[in-house]
Amino acid sequence: MRLYQRSILYTCLLFIVFHVTAQNDDAYDIKEHYTKTEVDIPMRDGTKLHTTIYSPKDTSQEYPMIMQRTPYSSRPYGEGQMRSKVGPNEYLMKEGNIIVYQDVRGRWMSEGKYDNMRAYIPNKKAKEFDESSDTYDTIDWLIKNVDNNNGNVGMWGISYPGFYSVYSLVDSHPALKAVSPQAGISDFFFDDFHHNGAYLLSYWRATALFGYQKDEPTTESWYELPGLGTQDQYQFFLEHTPLSSLDEYYKEDNEFWQQLKDHPNYDEFWESRGIIQHLDDVKPAVMVVGGLFDAEDLYGPFNEYKKIEKTSNTYNILVYGPWSHGDWARESGRQSVGNVYFGDSLSTRFQQDYETKFFNHFLKQNGEGALDLAEAHIYDTGKREWTDYNQWPPKNSVEKTFYLGDDQELTTQPTATKQEFISDPEKPVSYNNEIKTVFTPREYMTGDQRFAARRPDVLVYETEVLDADLSVVGEIEAMLKVATTGSAADWVVKVIDVYPSDAENYPETMDHLKMSNYHMMVRSEVMRGRFRNSFSKPEAFEPNKKTDVNITLQGVNHTFKKGHKMQIQIQSTWFPLIDLNPQTYVDNIFRAEKEDFQKQTHTVFGDSAIKFSVLKR
């Protein structure tokens, strides 16, 4: 049972440690080229962190070190046990680099107590520690003790290892020259476990991974994922509403479950664990990487890049491709997300033309000479081509605002109309219309939204068929004017590309679907209405009162092509991606009672605006 559950865990999007990249050369035998050493590196408080070092056997030259710190294990452990591939990609591996993996404090073979998204401590004294100091102490030891290193260190990581990469930028070691945070978590109130304060049920099972402590260093997992007893995730969570009914699966010994329940608002607990606010005066070169269809970590990369641009005078670039979580670290040949195909060999090109060049320039060439990489290398997910910008978001754009008019129309002027729908917690709108028992699936980010458009509790607004391309760049601002008969509500906004009727299927398109009139989701976001004015001080709605709810949808680079339509969908449930709002205000939704969940009527007014930045033609 444990092995089965562990295999599920390590195939999940959030928790995969992407050890491999483009895997086209199976003949490469890492044992012929690398030696492996396992060491326990002492931190300033005496805690020892287990670290695995892969060093090139060719000792005729010196090499930089590229490190990943991870909570997901630096396995395989033991003499003679080696990974088949090491490093960010196969090109950096074959060129020769010293590759280092480390179990973070309190995980696997490292000592100490694990703290989920450990808070940064400024002005540390004596033996005080955080992830910044652990990284610093590790680099300091490596530089002094690993043979044939050239004194330069890089870091990379995807998802949670991406968080540790971001953390390394704070109070960085002088030897740390280049860092690539990739899909880096930055704040669990906006990434992964919450979106704008709405709890993501899709990550509930992951609480097993983050919530339990281990007693001592171990090579075996000490946690088990709870079984649902059904393949129908929608039905399981519907039957386990309110959230308090899930307490039967996680008891007091699951620390993270207790923390989630005890901190429903953006209080000091969550704020202290965010890393973006500490990205001041960054010294190492940075290449932030993300996927435009990453269901887990869209917020982090965009905002990490933006903060570094604002506060630091360092090399800082942004790469976003048509990838789901971590797709850039492996090559499937044809890059697709769900039913939609985007191009060939996109990951290989990124690894060769960006990732390898970035690390080589700063680690092997000491940053000397020119590095011909774009400031922002962003894929246009409508045109199916890369776009290079001198800054992100780009300057050559103009604001275009649509309003939510009558007869399902997006208008260019506000109207006096209003649309109503009944939101029933017993019949919530699904986020993907499929029966699966999974963590957040990749495909929903480009999923066909026709099923939602045809529900009475989803409002639809769209343009006429476009007579010219419309290229949208950067963040999308939804400025809703709403009302509810209740005292609480969630608001979900989806931006959709409606394909023409003559659109042809891709090989990746599911058999029961057609791309004809396909409703491809381009971007979506939720706002838990109680947080409309403040994430730390929630407020009830006054029943039937017109109220502003503003939602920022993360950046896009998408061209709605001539012959397509742009569509906006508005809804209030998105299940079981997010938990159900009782629609009756309670202080803590994690402690809501069954009777709190009430059917309510929601209203969206015609002066609600959706604001885009559109490239000048």
C-alpha positions in Angstrom: 0.0 0.0 0.0 2.8 2.4 0.9 4.7 1.8 -2.3 1.5 2.3 -4.3 0.7 5.5 -2.6 4.3 6.7 -3.0 4.2 6.0 -6.7 1.1 8.1 -7.0 2.7 10.9 -5.1 5.8 11.0 -7.3 3.8 11.2 -10.4 1.8 14.1 -9.2 2.5 17.5 -10.8 3.4 19.4 -7.7 5.7 16.8 -6.2 7.7 15.5 -9.1 11.4 16.1 -8.7 12.3 16.7 -12.3 15.7 15.0 -12.5 15.6 14.4 -16.2 15.3 16.7 -19.2 15.5 15.9 -22.9 16.1 12.2 -22.9 17.2 11.4 -26.4 20.5 9.6 -25.7 19.9 6.5 -23.7 23.5 5.3 -24.4 24.9 7.9 -22.0 26.0 6.0 -18.9 26.4 8.4 -16.0 28.6 5.9 -14.1 31.2 6.2 -16.8 31.4 10.0 -16.4 30.6 10.8 -12.8 31.4 9.7 -9.3 28.9 10.1 -6.5 29.7 11.1 -2.9 27.2 11.4 0.0 28.1 13.8 2.8 26.3 15.3 5.8 27.1 19.0 5.9 26.8 20.8 9.3 24.8 23.9 9.5 25.5 26.8 11.9 23.3 25.3 14.6 25.0 21.9 14.3 22.2 20.2 12.3 23.5 18.1 9.5 21.9 18.1 6.0 22.4 15.1 3.7 24.0 16.1 0.5 24.8 14.1 -2.7 27.5 15.3 -5.0 28.0 14.1 -8.5 31.5 15.0 -9.8 33.0 14.5 -13.3 35.6 11.8 -13.4 37.7 14.0 -15.7 39.7 15.9 -13.1 41.9 17.7 -15.6 39.9 20.9 -15.2 37.7 22.7 -12.7 33.9 22.8 -12.8 31.2 25.0 -11.4 28.7 23.5 -9.1 24.9 23.5 -9.8 22.8 22.7 -6.8 19.2 21.7 -6.1 17.7 21.7 -2.6 14.6 19.6 -2.3 12.0 18.3 0.2 11.3 15.4 -2.2 14.5 13.3 -1.6 18.0 13.4 -3.1 17.7 9.6 -3.8 19.0 7.1 -4.7 20.9 6.6 -1.5 23.8 4.3 -0.9 27.2 3.5 -2.5 26.9 2.6 -6.2 23.3 3.9 -6.5 23.2 6.7 -9.0 20.6 8.6 -10.9 20.5 8.0 -14.7 20.6 11.7 -15.4 21.7 14.7 -13.3 21.5 18.4 -13.4 19.0 20.8 -15.0 19.3 19.2 -18.4 21.4 16.6 -20.3 23.5 19.2 -22.1 24.8 20.6 -18.8 25.4 17.1 -17.6 27.4 16.0 -20.6 29.4 19.2 -20.8 30.6 18.6 -17.3 29.4 20.3 -14.1 29.5 19.3 -10.5 25.8 18.5 -9.7 24.7 18.7 -6.1 21.4 17.6 -4.5 20.4 18.2 -0.9 17.6 17.0 1.4 16.4 20.1 3.2 16.2 20.3 6.9 13.8 17.7 8.4 13.3 15.7 5.2 14.5 12.3 4.3 18.2 11.8 5.3 18.7 15.2 6.7 18.4 16.0 10.4 16.3 18.7 12.0 12.6 19.6 12.0 10.8 20.4 8.8 8.9 23.7 8.6 6.6 24.1 5.6 7.7 27.3 3.7 10.0 28.2 6.6 9.8 31.9 7.4 12.9 34.1 6.7 14.7 35.6 9.7 16.3 39.0 9.0 19.4 39.9 10.9 20.0 36.4 12.2 22.0 36.0 15.4 24.4 33.3 16.4 22.8 29.9 15.6 19.5 31.2 14.2 18.7 29.7 10.9 16.4 29.7 7.9 16.5 28.3 4.4 18.7 31.2 3.3 21.4 30.4 6.0 21.2 26.7 5.3 21.9 27.5 1.6 24.7 29.8 2.5 26.3 27.3 4.9 26.0 24.5 2.3 27.6 26.6 -0.4 30.4 27.7 1.9 31.2 24.1 2.8 31.0 22.9 -0.8 33.4 25.6 -2.1 35.9 24.7 0.6 35.6 20.9 0.5 34.7 19.7 -3.1 37.7 19.1 -5.3 38.0 20.6 -8.8 35.4 23.3 -8.3 36.0 26.7 -9.9 34.4 28.7 -7.1 31.2 29.4 -8.9 27.8 28.0 -7.8 24.4 27.9 -9.5 21.0 26.8 -8.3 17.9 25.6 -10.0 14.7 23.9 -8.9 11.1 23.3 -10.1 8.1 23.8 -7.9 9.1 23.4 -4.2 12.8 23.1 -5.1 12.0 26.3 -7.1 11.0 27.9 -3.8 14.4 27.0 -2.3 16.0 28.5 -5.4 14.2 31.8 -4.8 15.2 31.7 -1.1 18.8 31.4 -2.1 18.7 34.9 -3.5 18.1 36.4 -0.1 21.4 37.1 1.7 23.1 35.0 -0.9 26.6 33.6 -0.7 29.2 35.5 -2.8 29.9 32.3 -4.7 26.3 32.0 -5.9 26.4 33.5 -9.3 23.4 32.2 -11.2 19.9 31.0 -10.1 17.0 29.7 -12.1 13.8 29.5 -10.0 11.4 27.4 -12.2 7.7 27.4 -11.2 8.9 28.5 -7.9 6.4 28.6 -5.1 6.4 32.0 -3.5 3.4 32.1 -1.1 1.0 29.3 -0.2 -1.9 31.8 0.1 -1.7 32.5 -3.6 0.1 29.4 -5.0 -0.9 25.8 -4.8 -3.0 25.5 -1.6 -4.9 28.8 -2.1 -5.9 31.1 -4.9 -6.7 34.5 -3.5 -7.7 32.9 -0.2 -9.9 30.2 -1.7 -8.7 26.8 -0.5 -7.7 24.4 -3.3 -9.3 21.0 -2.6 -7.1 19.6 -5.4 -4.2 19.7 -3.0 -6.0 18.3 0.0 -4.3 14.9 -0.3 -0.9 16.6 -0.5 -1.4 17.6 3.1 -0.1 14.2 4.0 3.3 15.0 2.4 3.7 18.4 4.0 2.1 17.8 7.4 3.8 14.9 9.1 7.2 15.0 10.8 9.7 12.2 10.8 11.6 11.0 13.8 15.1 10.5 12.3 16.9 10.4 9.0 15.2 7.9 6.7 15.3 6.5 3.1 11.7 5.5 3.3 8.6 7.7 3.3 6.9 8.3 6.7 3.6 9.5 5.4 0.7 7.9 3.5 -1.8 9.5 1.2 -5.4 9.0 2.3 -7.5 6.9 0.0 -10.8 8.3 -1.2 -12.5 5.0 -1.7 -13.9 6.1 -5.1 -12.6 7.2 -8.5 -15.1 10.1 -8.5 -13.3 13.0 -6.8 -16.2 15.4 -7.4 -18.6 13.0 -5.5 -16.1 12.4 -2.7 -15.6 16.0 -1.8 -19.3 16.7 -2.2 -20.0 14.1 0.4 -17.2 15.5 2.6 -18.6 19.0 2.8 -18.1 20.9 5.1 -14.3 20.8 5.3 -14.5 19.7 9.0 -15.7 16.3 7.8 -12.1 15.8 6.4 -10.8 15.7 10.0 -11.3 12.0 10.0 -8.3 11.7 7.6 -5.9 14.1 9.2 -5.5 14.2 13.0 -3.6 16.5 15.3 -0.3 14.9 14.2 -0.7 16.4 10.8 0.7 19.9 11.5 -0.1 21.4 8.1 -3.8 20.5 8.3 -4.0 22.2 11.7 -2.2 25.2 10.3 -4.6 25.5 7.4 -7.6 25.3 9.7 -6.1 27.8 12.2 -5.1 30.4 9.6 -8.0 30.9 7.2 -6.9 34.5 6.5 -3.7 36.1 5.3 -2.3 36.6 8.8 1.3 36.8 10.0 1.6 33.0 9.7 1.2 33.1 5.9 2.8 36.5 5.3 6.0 35.5 7.1 6.3 32.4 4.9 6.0 34.4 1.7 9.4 35.0 0.0 8.7 37.7 -2.6 8.7 40.5 -0.1 12.3 39.7 0.8 13.7 39.9 -2.7 15.6 43.1 -2.3 19.0 44.0 -3.7 19.4 40.5 -5.3 23.0 39.9 -6.4 23.1 36.6 -8.5 22.0 36.5 -12.1 18.4 35.2 -12.3 16.4 33.4 -15.0 12.8 32.9 -13.9 11.0 30.1 -15.7 7.3 29.2 -15.8 4.6 27.5 -17.7 1.7 29.6 -19.1 -0.6 26.6 -18.4 0.9 25.7 -15.0 -2.0 24.7 -12.8 0.1 25.0 -9.6 2.5 27.9 -9.8 1.6 30.8 -12.0 1.6 33.5 -9.3 5.2 32.9 -8.1 7.3 33.2 -11.3 5.5 36.3 -12.6 5.8 38.1 -9.2 9.3 37.0 -8.5 10.5 38.5 -11.7 8.5 41.7 -11.2 9.9 42.2 -7.6 13.5 41.6 -8.7 13.1 44.0 -11.6 11.8 46.6 -9.1 14.3 46.3 -6.3 17.6 44.9 -7.8 20.3 45.9 -10.2 21.1 42.4 -11.5 20.7 40.3 -14.6 17.1 39.2 -14.5 15.1 37.5 -17.3 11.8 35.8 -17.7 10.9 32.7 -19.8 7.3 31.4 -20.1 6.4 28.7 -22.5 3.2 26.8 -23.4 3.9 24.3 -20.6 2.1 22.8 -17.7 4.0 22.2 -14.5 7.6 21.3 -15.3 7.1 20.4 -18.9 10.2 22.3 -19.9 12.4 19.8 -18.0 11.5 16.9 -20.3 10.9 16.5 -24.0 7.9 14.7 -25.4 8.5 15.8 -29.0 5.1 17.4 -29.5 4.3 19.9 -26.8 0.6 19.8 -25.9 -1.5 20.7 -22.9 -4.6 18.6 -22.8 -6.4 18.7 -26.1 -4.3 21.5 -27.6 -1.0 21.2 -29.5 1.5 24.1 -29.4 4.7 23.0 -31.2 7.6 20.6 -31.6 10.7 20.2 -29.4 10.0 23.3 -27.4 11.6 22.0 -24.2 14.8 21.0 -26.1 15.1 24.4 -27.5 14.7 26.0 -24.1 17.3 23.8 -22.6 19.8 24.4 -25.3 19.2 28.1 -26.1 18.3 29.4 -22.7 19.0 27.2 -19.7 22.4 25.9 -20.8 23.6 29.3 -22.1 22.5 31.0 -18.9 24.4 28.8 -16.6 27.5 28.5 -18.8 27.7 32.3 -19.1 27.7 33.0 -15.4 29.4 29.9 -14.1 32.0 29.0 -16.7 32.5 32.3 -18.4 32.3 34.4 -15.2 29.6 36.6 -16.8 32.1 38.0 -19.4 31.1 38.9 -22.9 27.6 39.2 -24.4 24.7 36.9 -23.5 22.2 37.1 -26.3 19.0 36.2 -24.4 15.8 38.2 -24.5 14.6 40.0 -21.4 11.3 38.3 -21.7 11.0 35.2 -23.9 7.2 34.4 -23.9 5.3 32.0 -26.1 2.2 33.3 -27.9 -0.3 30.6 -27.2 -2.6 31.7 -29.9 -0.1 32.2 -32.8 2.0 29.2 -31.6 5.3 31.1 -31.8 7.8 32.6 -29.4 7.8 36.4 -28.8 10.8 38.3 -27.4 10.1 41.5 -25.5 12.5 44.2 -24.1 10.5 44.2 -20.9 7.5 42.5 -19.4 4.8 43.5 -19.7 5.7 45.1 -23.0 5.5 48.8 -23.6 3.9 48.7 -27.0 0.4 47.9 -25.8 -2.8 49.9 -25.3 -5.6 49.3 -22.8 -8.8 47.8 -24.1 -11.8 47.3 -21.9 -14.8 45.1 -22.4 -18.0 45.3 -20.4 -20.5 42.5 -19.6 -23.5 43.4 -21.7 -26.9 41.9 -22.4 -27.6 38.9 -24.7 -24.2 37.3 -23.9 -22.3 40.2 -25.5 -19.0 41.7 -24.6 -19.5 45.4 -25.3 -17.2 48.4 -25.4 -19.4 50.6 -23.3 -20.9 49.9 -19.8 -24.6 49.0 -19.8 -27.4 49.2 -17.3 -28.2 45.6 -17.6 -27.8 42.8 -15.1 -27.7 39.1 -15.2 -28.7 36.7 -12.4 -28.0 33.1 -11.6 -28.7 30.7 -8.8 -25.6 29.2 -7.1 -26.4 25.9 -5.4 -23.7 24.3 -3.2 -25.3 21.0 -3.7 -24.8 21.2 -7.5 -21.5 23.1 -8.0 -19.9 23.8 -11.4 -17.1 21.4 -12.2 -13.7 22.7 -13.2 -13.1 20.0 -15.9 -16.3 18.0 -16.3 -14.4 14.7 -15.9 -14.5 12.0 -13.2 -11.0 11.5 -11.9 -9.2 10.9 -8.7 -6.1 13.0 -9.2 -4.3 16.0 -8.0 -4.8 19.0 -10.2 -4.7 17.7 -13.7 -2.6 19.4 -16.4 -5.3 19.5 -19.0 -7.9 21.7 -17.3 -5.8 24.8 -18.0 -6.6 24.5 -21.7 -9.7 22.5 -21.1 -12.9 22.7 -23.3 -15.3 25.0 -21.4 -18.4 24.3 -23.5 -19.9 22.2 -20.7 -19.7 25.2 -18.4 -21.1 27.7 -20.9 -24.2 25.6 -21.2 -25.0 25.6 -17.5 -27.6 28.1 -16.1 -25.3 29.0 -13.2 -22.5 30.2 -15.6 -22.8 33.6 -17.3 -21.3 33.9 -20.8 -20.2 37.0 -22.7 -18.4 37.0 -26.0 -17.3 39.2 -28.9 -18.4 38.8 -32.5 -16.2 36.7 -34.7 -12.9 38.7 -34.9 -12.1 40.3 -38.2 -8.4 40.8 -37.2 -6.0 39.3 -34.7 -6.2 40.5 -31.1 -3.0 40.0 -29.1 -3.4 40.2 -25.4 -0.3 40.6 -23.2 0.3 40.8 -19.4 -2.2 40.6 -16.6 -5.9 40.8 -17.1 -8.0 42.9 -14.6 -11.6 41.8 -13.9 -13.5 44.6 -12.2 -16.8 43.1 -11.3 -19.9 44.8 -10.0 -21.9 42.2 -8.2 -24.6 41.4 -5.6 -25.8 38.4 -3.8 -28.8 37.4 -1.7 -26.4 35.8 0.8 -23.6 37.2 2.8 -20.7 35.3 1.2 -19.7 34.2 -2.3 -16.8 33.3 -4.5 -16.3 34.8 -8.0 -14.6 33.0 -10.8 -13.6 34.7 -14.1 -12.5 32.7 -17.1 -11.1 34.1 -20.4 -11.7 31.7 -23.3 -10.7 31.5 -26.9 -13.6 30.1 -29.0 -12.3 28.3 -32.0 -14.1 28.5 -35.4 -16.4 25.8 -36.6 -13.9 24.6 -39.2 -11.0 24.1 -36.7 -9.4 20.7 -37.1 -8.6 18.2 -34.4 -5.1 17.7 -33.1 -3.7 14.2 -32.6 -3.9 15.0 -28.9 -7.6 15.9 -28.9 -9.6 13.4 -26.9 -11.7 11.1 -29.0 -15.1 12.3 -27.7 -14.2 16.0 -28.4 -13.9 18.1 -31.5 -11.9 21.3 -31.9 -14.8 22.7 -33.9 -16.1 25.5 -31.7 -13.7 24.4 -29.0 -13.8 26.7 -25.9 -10.1 26.8 -24.9 -9.5 28.3 -21.5 -6.7 30.9 -21.8 -6.7 32.2 -18.2 -8.9 31.9 -15.1 -8.9 32.9 -11.5 -11.1 33.0 -8.4 -11.6 35.6 -5.7 -13.0 34.5 -2.4 -15.4 37.4 -1.9 -14.7 37.9 1.7 -11.2 39.0 0.8 -12.3 41.5 -1.9 -10.9 44.5 0.1 -8.3 42.8 2.3 -6.8 39.3 2.6 -6.2 39.8 6.3 -9.5 41.3 7.3 -12.4 39.4 5.6 -15.8 41.1 5.2 -19.3 39.8 4.7 -21.4 41.0 1.8 -24.4 43.1 2.6 -27.3 41.1 0.9 -28.6 42.6 -2.3 -26.1 45.5 -2.3 -24.1 46.2 -5.4 -20.4 45.6 -4.5 -17.0 45.8 -6.2 -15.0 42.6 -6.6 -11.7 43.0 -8.4 -9.7 40.0 -9.6 -6.2 40.0 -11.2 -5.7 37.1 -13.6 -2.1 36.2 -14.1 -0.2 37.2 -17.3 -0.9 35.9 -20.7 0.7 36.2 -24.1 -2.1 35.1 -26.4 -3.4 36.1 -29.8 -7.1 35.6 -30.4 -6.8 35.0 -34.1 -9.0 36.3 -36.9 -12.1 34.0 -37.2 -12.0 33.2 -33.4 -14.1 34.8 -30.6 -13.1 36.0 -27.2 -15.4 34.8 -24.4 -15.7 35.6 -20.7 -17.4 33.2 -18.3 -18.5 34.2 -14.8 -19.4 31.6 -12.1 -19.4 31.2 -8.4 -18.4 27.5 -7.9 -15.4 25.7 -9.4 -15.5 22.2 -7.9 -13.6 20.4 -6.6 -10.7 22.6 -7.7 -11.7 24.9 -4.8 -13.7 24.2 -1.8 -17.4 25.2 -1.6 -18.2 28.6 -0.2 -21.2 28.2 2.2 -22.6 31.5 0.8 -23.4 32.4 4.4 -20.6 34.3 6.1 -18.7 32.4 8.8 -15.5 33.4 10.5 -13.6 30.3 9.4 -14.8 28.2 6.4 -12.7 25.3 7.7 -15.1 25.2 10.7 -18.4 25.9 8.8 -21.4 23.7 9.6 -23.6 21.9 7.1 -26.5 24.2 7.6 -24.3 27.2 6.7 -24.3 26.1 3.0 -27.3 27.8 1.4 -28.5 28.3 -2.2 -28.2 32.0 -3.2 -28.9 34.2 -6.2 -26.0 36.2 -7.5 -26.1 39.2 -9.8 -23.5 40.6 -12.2 -24.1 44.1 -13.5 -23.4 45.4 -17.0 -20.9 48.0 -15.9 -18.5 45.2 -14.8 -15.3 45.6 -16.8 -12.6 43.2 -18.1 -9.4 45.2 -18.8 -6.8 43.9 -21.2 -3.4 45.2 -22.5 -3.5 44.7 -26.3 -0.5 45.0 -28.6 -0.6 47.8 -31.0 -1.1 46.7 -34.6 
